Structures are given as C-alpha cells and as structure tokens.
Amino acid sequence: MKSKLVYLALFSTIFADAAGIGIVYPTLTPLLLGDASPVFDSSSGPAFRFAVYGLLLAIYPLMMCLGSPWLGELSDRKGRKPILMLCLAGNAGGMCLTACGVWLGSLPLICCGRALAGITAASLPVAQAAIIDLSTAETKAANLSLITAANGIGFVVGPLLGGIMYQQGAALWQPYLWAALLPAASAVLVLLFHADSRALSGGADGGAWRSLWATLRRPELRQSLVLLALFLVGYYMYFNYMAAFALLRYGFDAWDQALLLAYYSACFAISMLFIVPWLTRRFGLERILLVSLGCQPALVAAAAVGATPAALWLLTGPLAVAVSTTYVCLLSIASNRTLLERQGQLMGLTSSINALAWGVAPLITAALQPLGTLLPIVVAALVLLAGVACMLFDRQRQALPEAAK
C-alpha cells in the first residue's frame, strides 16, 4: 500500500505541472490573439501579437532548460523529496503571479510568472529519476510510461478546465489561480508518502552544466540525445502551433481548442498507460522506435494538406500514440546506458533538451507563420524527417561492424 502511495505522490507532481501548462493554451490564445484582448489594444498588429504569443509560450520551457540540469543533479546529492517540494512551490507561485498579470493586464507580470514556474519546473525529471530508483531494468520502460502518463492526463484536465471556465464566462485569470492549487495538493502527498533513497547513496558532485557537457560527450549517449533533440523540436513545432493553426485555418474558439488538446492528451495518456507497456514487454526498444518515429513526418505533413477540421481530428490520435512511444523508447535507451547514481543528472539533461526544444519551437513557428499558415507544419515535418534519417544512419553505422565480424 505504501509503495502505491509513493507512485501516487510522484504521479500527482507531474499531473500538477502538466495541468498547469495545459491551461495556458486555450486561455493564452484569446488573451493575446483575440479581438477583445485585455493586454493589447486594436492598434497592435497581428504579427506583433503572434510574436508575443510565441515568446510567452517559449519563456516557460527556456527557463526550464536552465533550471532542470541543476535541479536534476541536485536531487542526486540532496534527495528527490526536497527538490520536488521546491519545484511544486515554484509552480504554485508562478501560477499565482501569472494570474495577477492576467488580471491586471500586465505583460511583464505574466512573463515573470511564466519564468518563475519554468525555472523550478524540474518535477518531471526528478519524479522520473525517483521512479528509476524504484525500478529494475525490466520494469523501467513500463514504469516510465506509467509516470509520464500523468503528463497526458494533466493535459486533458488543464485545457478542459481552461476551456470550461472560458465558456462559462470566467475571467481569464481564474484558471491560473485554480492551477496553483494543484501543486499545493501534490506537495502534501510528497511530504507524507515519498521517502528519499538518493539522499542516502549520494550522487554526482560537481557543476551541473559541466556534468551536462560531460554527459553529452559520452559516445554511447550522444546519438540518443541528438535524436531526442530532433524529435522534440519537430514535435513541439507542431504541438505548440496546433491551437493557433486550428484558430487561423478553421476558426476554432477557445472551447474547440480545449477539446482538441484534451483529445490529443487523452490519446497520449492511454498510450502511456496501456500501449507503450504492452509494446515494450514484447518488442525491443530499437525496433519500436523505428516504427514510432518513422511514421511521424507523414502524420504531421498530412495535417497541412487536410481541407477540413476532420483531418486534424483523425490525425491527432495516431500522432499522440507515436509521440508517446518514441519519447519513452529514447528515454529508456539513454537510461539503460547510464549509471544508477547518475539517473537524476541524466533526467535533468533530457528535461533540459526537452525544454530547449519546447522553447525554441514556438519562436520558430512565430517567425514562419507570417510567411504562410501552413509553413510551420511543413517545417516541423521536415525536422522530424531529419530525425528519421539520423536514426537510419546510426542503425546502418552500427550494422557495419557487426557485418564485418
């Protein structure tokens, strides 16, 4: 029973983060791009608004990129529990500050709130490291998919919460205040049920960024991490642009966007809970990765040529399954090649790569969107295609020594 409560505590920390992030998408779009924006007056041009929209989407993950390596390594040395508590406190404070900024129509306050939540947004890699502490090599992929499913469930609840409150005429700042309550509740669970194992066995001791660079230089990890970066940039270009694309091309309102994001996230969570564990028990990680990553460029490109919203809806489910499977496979492969005492450092590094891709992607789409509504999606498909080419090249390179034996 106690072990289940530990899993619940870790699950809830990731859920709280994801739900808070998910609220942003259906509320940030009308906040900045809508005709009745409380932040901009009618004289602000659409190009400027979209640039600010991309910036606000980027602040959180870029700050997360800065904080995750340090917090991940710190959790190896000081224990998972105090770092998780710090992350949850930063998340709650950032959401409250964002709510104040939206209420006052203050863009600087909104930016500060997003930055505070982002710099302490290491709950995912620290919780993943804690799960690895409790796992064996055989159960690692399934446990990682289980805990990461909290991301998908959070992204179901977050957009729906924001969309429902918007539909009911709630002020745009209110969902952010409600989102601040989620990490507060998670902090109680972590405080009561999570025990530290890493605090007893120690961990890497050194500069986080120096350790990060040393990890990146390791030959057995470099290819997986490069592939992870390409995959995440292409994926986030599409995902971050999906709500704006639906608005610009099909006229989706905040509720329609919330439903689309919730549907995607539900498919993502179902895949993490059931499909990924089933696949990893029956097939090798490399084999699964070849299929899951290989199909993504075609799925993303198809969204650009669809003539009706139905195409967007039909493609969303398969894409969510492919993305979730690819992410777990790449994470598990990297983890299997890393020492147990450095799992927090590795998860901080992968989280930093994740956050950097997540932060760069909306900046790229903000630059591309004025040139054409479809252009960001086309470029996202090309980036994913480059990832597939990188994976095939690496497989061929590994096969040559084997053939020579």
C-alpha positions in Angstrom: 0.0 0.0 0.0 2.8 2.4 0.9 4.6 1.8 -2.4 1.3 2.7 -4.3 1.1 5.9 -2.3 4.6 6.8 -3.4 3.7 6.3 -7.0 0.6 8.4 -6.4 2.7 11.2 -5.0 5.1 11.1 -7.9 2.2 10.8 -10.4 0.5 13.9 -8.8 3.6 16.1 -9.2 3.7 15.5 -12.9 0.0 15.8 -13.2 0.0 19.2 -11.5 2.7 20.6 -13.8 1.0 19.3 -17.0 -2.4 20.6 -16.0 -1.0 24.0 -15.3 0.8 24.1 -18.6 -2.3 22.8 -20.4 -4.4 25.6 -19.1 -2.2 28.1 -20.9 -3.1 27.0 -24.5 -6.9 27.7 -24.6 -6.6 30.8 -22.5 -3.4 32.3 -23.9 -4.8 32.3 -27.4 -7.8 34.6 -26.8 -5.7 36.6 -24.3 -3.2 37.6 -26.9 -4.7 36.9 -30.3 -8.4 37.5 -29.7 -10.2 40.7 -30.7 -11.1 41.6 -27.1 -7.6 41.1 -25.7 -7.1 42.7 -22.3 -3.3 43.0 -23.0 -3.3 44.7 -26.4 -5.4 47.4 -28.0 -6.7 47.4 -31.5 -3.6 49.2 -32.9 -1.4 46.2 -32.2 -0.8 44.3 -35.5 -1.3 40.5 -35.8 2.5 40.0 -36.5 3.4 41.7 -33.2 0.7 39.8 -31.3 1.9 36.5 -32.7 5.5 37.3 -31.8 4.5 38.0 -28.2 2.4 34.8 -28.2 5.4 32.8 -29.3 7.6 34.5 -26.7 5.2 33.7 -23.8 5.0 30.1 -24.9 8.8 30.0 -25.0 9.6 31.6 -21.6 8.5 28.6 -19.5 10.4 25.9 -21.3 13.5 28.1 -21.8 13.7 28.8 -18.1 13.1 25.1 -17.5 16.1 24.4 -19.7 18.2 26.5 -17.4 16.9 25.0 -14.2 16.5 21.3 -14.9 20.1 20.2 -15.1 21.0 21.9 -11.8 17.9 20.6 -10.1 18.2 17.1 -11.5 21.8 16.8 -10.4 20.9 18.4 -7.0 18.3 15.6 -6.5 21.1 13.0 -6.9 23.0 14.7 -4.0 20.3 16.1 -1.7 17.5 13.7 -2.3 14.4 13.7 -4.5 12.0 14.9 -1.9 13.3 18.4 -1.1 13.8 19.2 -4.8 10.3 18.0 -5.6 8.9 20.3 -2.8 10.9 23.2 -4.2 9.6 22.6 -7.7 6.0 22.4 -6.5 6.3 25.6 -4.6 7.8 27.4 -7.6 5.0 26.1 -9.8 2.3 27.4 -7.4 4.0 30.8 -7.0 4.4 31.1 -10.8 0.8 30.4 -11.4 -0.3 32.9 -8.8 1.9 35.6 -10.4 0.6 34.8 -13.8 -3.0 35.1 -12.6 -2.1 38.6 -11.2 -0.6 39.6 -14.5 -3.6 38.5 -16.5 -5.9 40.2 -14.0 -4.0 43.5 -14.3 -3.4 43.2 -18.0 0.3 43.4 -17.2 2.6 41.6 -19.8 5.7 41.9 -17.6 3.9 40.2 -14.6 2.7 37.4 -16.9 6.3 36.9 -18.2 7.6 36.9 -14.6 5.0 34.3 -13.6 5.9 32.1 -16.5 9.6 32.4 -15.8 9.2 31.5 -12.1 7.2 28.4 -12.9 9.6 27.5 -15.6 12.9 27.8 -13.6 11.5 25.4 -11.0 9.8 23.0 -13.5 12.0 20.0 -12.8 9.3 17.9 -11.2 9.1 15.7 -14.3 12.8 14.7 -14.5 13.1 14.4 -10.7 10.0 12.3 -10.5 11.3 10.2 -13.4 14.6 9.7 -11.5 12.7 8.7 -8.4 10.7 6.1 -10.5 14.0 4.7 -11.9 15.2 4.4 -8.3 12.3 2.0 -7.7 12.6 0.1 -11.0 14.6 -2.8 -12.4 15.9 -2.9 -15.9 12.9 -5.0 -16.9 10.3 -2.7 -15.4 11.9 0.7 -16.2 10.2 1.4 -19.5 6.8 0.4 -18.2 7.2 2.5 -15.0 8.4 5.5 -17.0 5.4 5.2 -19.3 3.1 5.0 -16.3 4.5 8.0 -14.6 4.8 10.0 -17.8 1.1 9.2 -18.5 0.4 11.8 -15.8 1.5 14.4 -18.4 -1.2 13.2 -20.8 -3.9 13.2 -18.1 -2.8 16.6 -16.9 -3.0 17.9 -20.5 -6.6 16.5 -20.6 -7.7 18.2 -17.4 -5.8 21.5 -18.0 -7.2 22.5 -21.4 -10.7 21.3 -20.4 -10.5 23.4 -17.2 -9.4 26.5 -19.0 -12.0 25.9 -21.8 -14.9 25.2 -19.5 -14.2 28.3 -17.4 -13.8 30.4 -20.6 -17.2 29.0 -21.8 -18.8 29.9 -18.5 -17.6 33.5 -18.8 -15.0 33.3 -16.1 -12.2 35.9 -16.2 -9.1 34.8 -18.0 -7.0 34.9 -14.8 -9.1 32.5 -12.8 -7.9 29.2 -14.4 -4.3 30.1 -13.4 -5.4 30.6 -9.8 -7.1 27.2 -9.8 -3.9 25.7 -11.3 -1.9 27.0 -8.4 -3.9 24.7 -6.1 -2.8 21.5 -7.8 0.9 21.7 -6.9 0.0 22.7 -3.4 -2.1 19.4 -3.1 0.8 17.4 -4.6 3.2 18.9 -2.1 1.1 17.4 0.7 1.3 13.9 -0.9 5.0 14.1 -1.5 5.6 15.3 2.1 3.6 12.5 3.6 4.5 9.5 1.4 7.7 9.9 -0.5 10.9 8.7 1.1 14.4 9.6 -0.2 16.7 6.9 -1.4 19.2 9.0 -3.3 19.9 11.1 -0.2 21.4 8.0 1.4 23.6 6.9 -1.5 24.8 10.2 -2.7 25.3 11.1 -6.3 27.3 13.2 -8.7 29.0 16.2 -7.1 30.0 18.9 -9.5 28.8 21.8 -11.6 25.5 20.9 -13.3 26.5 22.4 -16.7 30.0 20.9 -16.5 28.4 17.5 -15.8 25.9 18.1 -18.6 28.6 18.7 -21.1 30.5 15.6 -20.0 27.3 13.5 -20.4 26.7 14.9 -23.9 30.2 13.9 -24.9 29.7 10.3 -24.0 29.6 8.3 -27.3 27.1 5.8 -26.0 24.6 8.6 -25.2 25.3 11.2 -27.9 23.3 9.6 -30.7 20.2 9.0 -28.5 20.3 12.6 -27.2 20.8 14.1 -30.7 17.9 12.0 -31.9 15.8 13.1 -28.9 16.5 16.8 -29.7 15.5 16.5 -33.4 12.4 14.6 -32.5 11.3 17.1 -29.8 11.9 20.2 -32.0 9.8 18.8 -34.8 7.1 17.6 -32.4 6.9 20.8 -30.4 6.8 22.9 -33.6 3.6 21.1 -34.5 2.1 20.8 -31.0 2.7 24.4 -29.9 1.3 25.6 -33.2 -1.7 23.2 -33.3 -4.1 25.6 -31.3 -3.1 28.6 -33.4 -3.4 26.6 -36.6 -6.8 25.5 -35.7 -7.8 29.1 -34.9 -6.3 30.6 -38.1 -7.4 27.9 -40.6 -10.7 26.6 -39.1 -11.8 29.3 -36.8 -11.7 27.2 -33.6 -12.6 29.1 -30.5 -11.1 28.5 -27.0 -13.5 25.6 -26.3 -12.8 23.9 -29.6 -9.1 24.2 -29.0 -9.5 22.9 -25.5 -11.4 19.8 -26.8 -8.7 19.2 -29.5 -5.9 19.4 -26.9 -7.8 17.3 -24.4 -8.4 14.6 -27.1 -4.7 14.6 -28.0 -3.7 14.3 -24.4 -6.2 11.6 -23.7 -4.8 9.5 -26.6 -1.3 10.3 -25.2 -2.2 9.1 -21.7 -4.0 5.9 -22.9 -0.9 5.1 -25.0 1.4 5.6 -22.0 -0.8 3.5 -19.7 -1.6 0.6 -22.0 0.0 0.7 -25.4 3.6 1.5 -24.5 3.9 -1.0 -21.6 2.4 -3.7 -23.9 4.9 -2.9 -26.8 8.0 -2.8 -24.5 7.2 -6.1 -23.0 7.0 -7.8 -26.4 9.5 -6.0 -28.7 12.9 -4.4 -28.4 13.2 -0.7 -27.9 15.1 -0.1 -31.1 12.5 -1.9 -33.2 9.6 0.1 -31.6 11.5 3.3 -32.1 12.0 2.7 -35.8 8.2 2.4 -36.4 7.0 5.1 -34.0 9.4 7.8 -35.2 9.3 6.7 -38.8 5.6 7.4 -39.2 5.6 10.9 -37.6 6.7 13.0 -40.6 3.9 11.7 -42.7 1.3 12.2 -40.0 2.4 15.8 -39.4 2.6 16.6 -43.1 -0.9 15.2 -43.6 -2.3 17.8 -41.2 -1.1 20.6 -43.5 -3.0 19.2 -46.6 -6.2 18.4 -44.8 -9.1 20.5 -46.2 -11.5 20.2 -43.1 -11.2 20.0 -39.3 -12.0 16.3 -39.5 -8.5 15.6 -40.9 -6.9 17.3 -37.9 -9.0 15.3 -35.5 -8.3 12.0 -37.4 -4.6 12.5 -37.3 -4.3 13.6 -33.7 -4.9 10.2 -32.1 -2.2 8.2 -34.1 0.3 11.1 -33.7 -0.2 11.0 -29.9 0.5 7.3 -29.8 3.6 7.7 -32.0 5.0 10.6 -29.9 4.5 8.9 -26.5 6.1 5.7 -27.8 9.1 7.5 -29.3 9.6 9.5 -26.1 9.6 6.5 -23.7 11.9 4.5 -26.0 14.5 7.2 -26.3 14.4 7.9 -22.6 14.7 4.2 -21.7 17.6 3.6 -24.1 19.5 6.6 -22.6 18.7 5.5 -19.1 19.9 1.9 -19.7 23.3 3.4 -20.8 23.8 5.4 -17.6 24.9 4.6 -14.1 22.2 4.3 -11.4 23.7 7.1 -9.3 23.5 9.5 -12.2 19.9 9.0 -13.2 18.8 12.3 -11.8 21.6 14.0 -13.8 20.5 12.2 -17.0 16.8 13.0 -16.4 17.8 16.7 -15.8 19.7 16.7 -19.1 16.9 15.1 -21.1 14.5 17.5 -19.4 16.8 20.4 -20.4 16.8 19.1 -24.1 13.0 18.8 -23.9 12.6 22.3 -22.5 15.1 23.8 -25.0 13.2 22.2 -27.9 9.9 23.3 -26.4 11.2 26.8 -26.0 12.8 27.1 -29.5 9.8 25.6 -31.4 7.3 28.4 -30.8 9.9 31.0 -31.7 10.5 29.3 -35.0 6.8 29.0 -35.7 6.3 32.7 -34.7 8.9 33.6 -37.4 7.4 31.3 -40.0 3.7 31.9 -39.5 3.6 35.4 -41.1 5.1 33.8 -44.3 2.3 31.2 -44.5 -0.2 29.5 -42.2 1.0 26.0 -43.4 4.7 26.7 -43.3 5.3 25.9 -39.6 3.7 22.5 -40.1 5.7 21.7 -43.2 9.0 22.7 -41.5 8.0 20.5 -38.5 7.6 17.5 -40.8 11.0 18.2 -42.3 12.7 18.3 -38.9 11.1 15.0 -38.0 12.2 13.6 -41.3 15.8 14.7 -40.4 15.4 12.7 -37.2 14.3 9.6 -39.1 17.4 10.0 -41.4 19.6 10.3 -38.3 18.2 7.2 -36.8 18.6 5.2 -40.0 22.2 6.4 -40.5 23.0 5.3 -36.9 21.5 1.9 -37.4 23.5 1.4 -40.6 26.7 2.6 -38.9 26.1 0.1 -36.0 25.4 -2.7 -38.5 28.7 -2.3 -40.4 31.0 -3.6 -37.6 28.6 -6.5 -37.0 28.6 -7.5 -40.7 32.4 -7.4 -40.7 32.7 -9.9 -37.9 
